[in-house]
Amino acid sequence: MHSTSTPAPVLRLGGIAGILAGLLVLSFAITSSSKGLLFFQDVYSGGSVVPWIQNVMASPSLSRFIMVIPVAGFTCFLITGVVLYQYIGERNWQKNLGLVGYSIGVPFTMALWVMQLSLMNHVLLLYGKSPETDAQIARHASFILYFFQISNDIFGPLFIIVLGSGMMAWAALKVGALPKWLCYWGMACGVLLALSFLFTVNPAFGLLGLAAPLHMVWFILVGGFLLLQARNTA
């Protein structure tokens, strides 16, 4: 049985943050995808970005404020990551690497969302003014969307899921800090996401990206476990 000196209020904070992280990011993904605002896969094949621009123009209020959700969600990721680091207790390189992953991945991903918000605001303010302006915005949006897409498909998951959650789950398994099935789930998400990066070579590997929403569910369950531990510790 894993013992911890982590105070109950800290565990409770980590638990609440973990549940919020998963729920906020999943809600954002579902809402944005339904409106066509989240990702635009056509940029990989050089397709026109006009359909994405039209989606932004069709939902101006949502486009301006929806990025608040992932920023709040990823802030909660970092909070839970720090609490997990403390809760695991025993020093090992896996949990150190996990904390590094969260510490790099969360600010990087949040910066991407702010950049995407800026692009959406640029579209809402200027698109439709003149054919010349529209053409310039489309070229600019094509470049930004490609950078946003590849960063969210590879670099964000690399730091947050593969290194962050994958390594934390491994560290927790070594000391029995989390149930074994929960540890294996987190590690599996990391492995599957790492393999999904091969979509740049073979598009079929892109299906493994479904491990990303499974990772959000994993985070919710980790949050629930930390809340349970907080109650047992109090």
Salt bridges, closest charged atoms under 4 A:
none
